[in-house]
Amino acid sequence: MVSMKDIAKACGVSVATVSKALSGQPDIGEQTRELICKTAESLGYTPSGISRMMAALEDEMGFPLLIRNRGGVAPTENCKNMLPLIRDFVYMGRRCVQQAASIRGIEIGKLTIGNTYEACYGWLAHLIAGFSRKYPMVEISTLEGTSSELAAALGEHRADFCVMSRREGDFDWLHIKDDQLVAVLPKSSPLSGGAAFPLSAVGNYPFVAIRPAEETDNSRMIAQMGITPDIRFGCPDGLAAMAMVKAGLGIAIMNQLIVDSLEPGGEVRVMPLDPEQYVDIGIGVTKKDMVSPAAARFIAYAKEHIEEMK
């Protein structure tokens, strides 16, 4: 596929100059514009759908939305002020392209699938594999983040389908399960013999925090309960946290679904919290009136297999 970079190389100009010429910007010479347009045509260049939409939007608005220079492309202040509307405009344009293809009997599209829990990747991979066999022309990308980050991505049309814990936001929700938060202790801990781990005791022991700089289910619950843990160690995921607890470095609070995927063994004690704590885990999806044809098909396919995750 021919890119602007290819055209710039053939014409001996910058990519920014090519972008200006093809989008009809006035601040380049007519000879240069003509050379670039003829070169683009001879190379068989076709502007991307987004480029065409942005050029059409600039023409309709009567002012530039993008600054095109040698350093690349950047939004103007007017563009920044209109960013939520522009996101909707671009997203709706993609939906129109997918809908038109669907009417013609061509199953195409793009999907972005988000996930918070490493324990869910197996189910997601199985789901994506099955869907891709049915719709091989749908391009799928994945996004990882906290539940709050994925909620924002859904609201901004940067994601279509996210496995996460429930958050408020401009998206629809499919409940999967209420997952219990549990304490994971070394067998040597003096509290490991009890029936439950009292939340009031969290601050009395070295604490192993999973992704301490981010808002996780654990940190969110601890903050809501007004507890200040004695964080001695931070780690990137449940696997690392489990290893640290097994080594006797401290205690951790984890989702039961993550503990189950790690097979903790006899070196640790997994205990319910007192009082018990649960997290609403499910799938955030683009609102029904905004969903693309490709996303609608993936959501329907996921619903057929949702019991496999419970």
N, C-alpha and C positions, 0 to 999 in steps of 0.2 A: 504494500500500500504506500502510495506517494505521500510524503509529509511536507509541511512548510519548510522544514530543514533542507529537504532535497531541492525544493524550488530556490531557496536562498543560495545554496551552493552553486546551482546552475546559473544563476543570475549575478553572482558575486556581490550580494547584498546581505543585510542581516535578516534574521527571522522576523524581528519586529517590523521591518520595512515590508516584508511579504504580507504580514498580518494586516498592516494598514492598507496596503493596496487591495487585498482581496475583500476587506470589509468596507471599502469605499471611503476611508478617511481622507480628508482634504489636504493634509500637510506633507504630501510628497509630489514630486514632479510628474507631469503627465506621461513623459517618455518612460520613466521608471515604472509607472503603473502599467503602461501598455506592455512593456517587456515582461513584467511579472505575470500579467494575466495570460499573455500568449504562451509563456513557458509553462504555466500551470495547466493550460489547456492541452499543450502538446505532450505533457507528462501524464495526462489523465487524472489530474488532482481533483478530488471531490471534497468540498468542505464538510467538516463534521456537522451533525445535526445541531449540536449545541452552538457551534460557531455561527451557523446560519440563523438560529433563533436569536442569539445575542445581537447580531448585525441588524436583524429585523426590528428588534426591540429598541435599539439605539435610534433607528430611523423613525420609529413611531414616537419615541419620547422627544426627539429633537435635541438631544445632548448625549455626549459619549458616556458610556458606562465603564469602559476599560481604558487604562493608560497603556499604550503599546510603545515600548522603547527597547533599546539594546539589551537591557537587563531582563526583558521578558514582558509579562502582562500583569497589571495590578489594577484593582478596582478604584474608581474615582470616589469622591466623597458622596456624590449622588447615588452611586451604586451601593455603597455601604448603607446609606439611609433606606434604600429600597430592597435590601438583601432578602428579607423574608418573602416579599412578593416575587422577587426574581427566582428564588428557589422553587416556589410554587409553579411559576411559569415554565421553568425548565423541566420540572418533574411532570407537569401536565403534557408538555411537548413529547416527552418520552412515552407517556401513556398512549398518546394519540398514535405514535409510530407503531407501538406494540399492538394496539387495537386494530389498526389498519392491516397489519400483517396477519393478525388472527382472522379477520374477515376474509382475507385472501387464502386462508388455509395454511399459512406459514406460522409455525410456533417458534417465535423468537422472543428475545427480551433479555434484561439484565436483572439480577437479584443480588442483594447484599444481605447476608445472614449473620447476625451477631450472636455472641455467646459469652456468658460470664463464668460458667462452671467447667473446669477441665474434665469433670466426670461425665459431662454430657456430649463430649466430642465423638465418642463411639456411636451414640444414637444419631447424632447429626450427620456423621459421615455415611452411615447406612442409609439415612433418609435422602441425602444428596445423591448418592449413587443410584438409588432406585428412581428418583425423579429424573436424573440425567439420562437414564436409559429410555424413559418415556418422551423426554423433551430435550434431545441432544443439542439443539441450537440455542438453548437458554444459557447465557453466561452467568456463572455464580462466583461471587467473591465472599470472603468471610471477614468479620470484624470482631475483635476482642475488646472487652472493656468492662467496667463496673456496671451494675444495673442502672445507676443514675446516668452514666455516660451513654449507655445504649438507649435509655428513654429519650435523651436529648437527640440522639441520632435518628430515632424514629420520627420525632416531631419535626426535624429538619429535612426529612426525606433522604437521609444518608443511609438508611437501613430499612428493610422491608419486613424482617422476621427476626425476632431476638429472644433467645432463651435467657431468662433473667428472673430476679425477684421483683415483685410488684412495686411500681412507682407511679406517681401521678404524672400524667402527660397526655398529649394529643394523639392517642393511639388506642386501638382496641386490645382487649386482654382475653387470653385463653388460659384458664386455670388448669394446672396439671396436678399439683399435690401440695399439701402443707408439710414442709420439711422441718424436722426438729433440729435445733441447734444443741450441740452436746459439748461437754467438757472432755478433753483428752489429757490424761495424767500419766506420769510415770508410775509403774507399779509400786515404786518406793515411796510415793507421796503418802503422807499421813492421812489424807482424805480419800485415798483410793478404796478404802474398805466400806465407805458409806453407800447408801442407796441412790443419792443424788448429790451433785456438787452445788453448794450454796453460792449464788451470785455475789452475795455480800463478802465472800472470801477471796474474790478474784484479785483484789489489790494486795493480798497478803503473800502472794507467791510470784516468782519470776514468770513473766508472761511472754509467750512466743506469738508475735503478731504476723498475720498473713497480709502482705501488701499494706504495711502500716501507713503509708502516705495517701492511701485511697480509702474511699468509703465502701466498705464491704458489709455484708449482712451482719458479721460479728461486731465490727466497730460501730455500726449504726445502732444495733441493739444495746451495746454497752453504753454509748452516749445517751440514749433515751432513758436508760436506767440510772443515769447519773453516777456511773462507776468510773474510777480512774485506775486502769491497770498499771502494774509495774512492768512496762515493756523493756525487756532486756535484749530481745533478739527479734529481728525482722526477717521475713523470708518471702519469696515470690509466689509460692503456691502451697497447696495442702501436702504434697509429697515432701517438700522440704520441712514443713512444720512438723509432720509426723516423725521424721528422722530426728529432729531436735528434741522432741518430747521423749522418744525412745532412748536418746543419749542422756536423759535426765536433766536437760537444760531448763526446763520450765513446763508450764501448762499451756494449753491452747483451747480455744473455742472454735468449733468447726461445724459446717453443715453435715448432717447425717449422710446425705447422698455422697459427699466427698469422702467421708470416713469409710463408707461401704465399698467405694471403688479402690481404696488403698489397702484393704485387708490388713488391719493393724496388728494382728497376732497377739501373743501373750505378753509382750513387753510393756504394753500400756493398758490402761483401764479407760473405757469409754463410758461416760455417765450422763444421764439427763441433768439438766440444770434445775435449780430450785429458786424461784418458780420456773416452770417449764416455759420454753420459748420456741415459737414456730415462725417459719418464713413462708409466705405465699409464693411458690415458684410456678412459673408458667411461661407463656409466649406472648410477647408484645408484637402486634402486627399493625401495619398501616390501616388507618380507618377504612371501613368498607366503601365509602363514597369516593375514596382517593386511591384505592388499590389498583395497581397495574394488572393487566391480564396474566402476565407471567407470575407475579406474586400471588394472585388469586388462585392459580392452579397449584402453586407450591403449598399454600395454606391449606387448601382442600386435601392435598396429598398427605400433609403432615397430620391432619385430623384423623385420617384413616389409620395412622400408625402411632397415635399418641399414647395408647395403652402400653406400648413397649417401653415407654420411659418411666412409667409409674412404679 
